[in-house]
Amino acid sequence: MKKYDPYKRLILFIASFINILLLCLLFAAGWYRYYAGTMYVITFYRRGHYVVIALYGRMLLFFSNMYGSLKIGHFIISLLAFGFVNPFVLCLIMAAEMVVTTIWNSLVIYFYNSIFQPWKLLLIYGERSAKDLIYKVETRRDKYAIYDSINIAEGMEAIKQKMQDFHAVIIGDITAECRNDLLKYC
């Protein structure tokens, strides 16, 4: 839908923010239940726990694009405990994060694709195969989808009739005269 196109980036940002918030909540549950008591000498009070969870969220946000964000929880807790801690609970948290992230991303992709549907394309090709062109278009499945194809040998009237059902046309390797006729029709 064209009216939502200016908001694509905002929608994706909000979805990513909610995903990071969900991961922080899982980390907070593991932190409060198992690791808050492993601190060496210093014990955090309420605000200190909030800072640790916020630190996890900021590092998650920073490292999510660089290294894979699900790997930093053990690093943070080990730094705060001044030594390595039992990673079993972190493995459970990581498994829960993977499940939550998979479910959340599936929901976001479903709703995103229902709002921003790809353009329905018709491929018009000539004598040569259009496999390379199809491959290039398929790399952007979020924006474009080739629903049908037609050979130029089927005639201009058949092509013009078929073009009525599509948002756009991709013109492959056809003669300049046929291409100009199609462009004039569009």
C-alpha positions in Angstrom: 0.0 0.0 0.0 1.5 3.3 -1.1 0.1 5.4 1.7 2.3 3.5 4.2 5.5 3.6 2.2 7.0 6.6 4.1 6.7 4.6 7.3 8.5 1.4 6.3 11.7 2.3 8.2 9.8 3.5 11.2 7.8 0.3 11.3 11.0 -1.9 11.1 12.7 0.2 13.7 9.8 -0.2 16.1 9.7 -3.9 15.5 13.4 -4.2 16.1 13.1 -2.2 19.3 10.3 -4.4 20.6 12.4 -7.5 19.8 15.3 -6.1 21.8 12.9 -5.2 24.7 11.6 -8.8 24.7 15.2 -10.1 24.9 16.0 -7.7 27.7 13.0 -8.9 29.6 14.3 -12.5 29.3 17.7 -11.4 30.4 16.2 -9.6 33.3 14.4 -12.7 34.4 17.6 -14.7 34.3 19.5 -12.0 36.0 17.2 -11.5 38.9 16.6 -15.3 39.4 20.1 -16.7 39.1 22.9 -14.2 38.6 22.3 -11.1 40.8 23.6 -13.0 43.8 26.9 -14.0 42.1 28.3 -10.5 42.3 31.8 -10.3 43.8 31.7 -8.1 47.0 29.3 -5.5 45.6 25.6 -6.0 45.7 23.4 -4.0 43.4 20.2 -2.4 44.6 17.2 -1.7 42.4 18.8 1.0 40.2 21.9 -1.0 39.8 19.9 -3.9 38.4 18.2 -1.6 36.0 21.6 -0.3 34.8 22.8 -3.9 34.2 19.6 -4.7 32.2 20.0 -1.4 30.3 23.6 -2.2 29.6 22.6 -5.5 28.2 20.0 -3.8 26.0 22.5 -1.2 24.7 25.1 -3.9 24.0 22.5 -6.0 22.4 21.5 -3.1 20.1 25.2 -2.3 19.3 26.4 -5.9 18.7 23.3 -7.2 17.0 24.6 -6.1 13.6 28.2 -6.9 14.2 28.6 -10.2 16.0 25.3 -11.9 16.7 23.5 -10.5 19.7 22.6 -13.7 21.5 26.3 -14.3 22.5 26.9 -11.3 24.8 25.0 -12.2 27.9 27.7 -14.5 29.3 30.3 -11.9 28.6 28.4 -9.2 30.6 27.6 -11.5 33.6 31.2 -12.8 33.7 32.5 -9.2 33.8 30.2 -8.2 36.6 30.9 -11.4 38.6 34.7 -11.0 38.2 35.0 -14.5 36.9 33.2 -17.1 34.8 29.8 -18.2 35.9 27.8 -21.3 35.2 26.6 -20.9 31.7 23.7 -23.4 31.9 21.1 -20.7 32.8 22.5 -18.5 30.1 22.0 -21.3 27.6 18.4 -21.6 28.7 18.0 -17.8 28.3 19.6 -18.0 24.9 17.2 -20.8 23.9 14.2 -18.8 25.1 15.6 -15.7 23.3 15.8 -17.7 20.1 12.2 -19.0 20.4 10.9 -15.5 21.2 12.8 -13.9 18.4 11.7 -16.5 15.9 8.1 -16.1 16.9 8.3 -12.3 16.9 10.1 -12.1 13.6 7.6 -14.4 12.0 4.8 -12.2 13.1 6.5 -9.0 12.0 7.3 -10.5 8.6 3.7 -11.7 8.2 2.3 -8.2 9.0 5.0 -6.4 7.1 4.3 -8.4 3.9 0.5 -7.9 4.3 1.0 -4.1 4.5 3.8 -3.8 2.0 2.9 -6.3 -0.7 5.5 -6.8 -3.5 4.7 -5.4 -6.9 3.1 -7.9 -9.2 5.3 -8.1 -12.3 4.8 -9.5 -15.8 8.0 -10.6 -17.6 8.1 -10.2 -21.4 10.9 -12.0 -23.0 12.3 -12.7 -26.4 14.5 -15.3 -27.9 17.1 -15.5 -25.2 16.4 -16.9 -21.7 15.6 -14.3 -19.0 17.1 -16.4 -16.1 19.6 -13.7 -15.1 16.9 -11.1 -15.0 14.6 -13.4 -13.0 17.5 -14.1 -10.6 18.1 -10.4 -10.0 14.5 -9.7 -9.4 14.2 -12.6 -7.0 16.9 -11.1 -4.7 14.3 -8.4 -3.8 11.2 -10.6 -3.0 10.1 -8.0 -0.5 9.6 -5.4 -3.3 9.0 -7.4 -6.5 7.4 -10.7 -7.5 7.3 -12.1 -11.0 3.8 -13.7 -11.3 3.8 -14.6 -14.9 5.8 -14.4 -18.1 5.0 -14.2 -21.8 7.0 -14.5 -25.0 7.0 -11.7 -27.4 6.1 -14.2 -30.2 2.6 -14.5 -28.8 1.7 -11.1 -30.3 1.2 -7.6 -29.0 -2.5 -7.9 -28.5 -2.1 -11.0 -26.2 0.7 -9.1 -24.3 -1.4 -6.0 -23.9 -4.3 -8.0 -22.7 -2.2 -9.8 -20.1 -0.5 -6.5 -18.9 -3.8 -5.3 -17.6 -3.6 -7.6 -14.5 -0.1 -6.5 -13.3 1.4 -3.5 -11.5 4.5 -3.4 -13.7 6.2 -5.0 -16.6 9.8 -6.2 -17.0 11.0 -6.2 -20.6 13.7 -8.7 -21.4 15.7 -9.1 -24.6 13.3 -8.1 -27.3 13.7 -6.0 -30.5 13.8 -2.2 -30.2 10.6 -1.9 -32.2 8.6 -4.2 -30.0 10.1 -2.5 -26.9 9.1 0.9 -28.1 5.6 -0.3 -28.8 5.3 -1.7 -25.3 6.6 1.5 -23.8 4.2 3.6 -25.7 1.3 1.4 -24.5 2.4 1.7 -20.9 
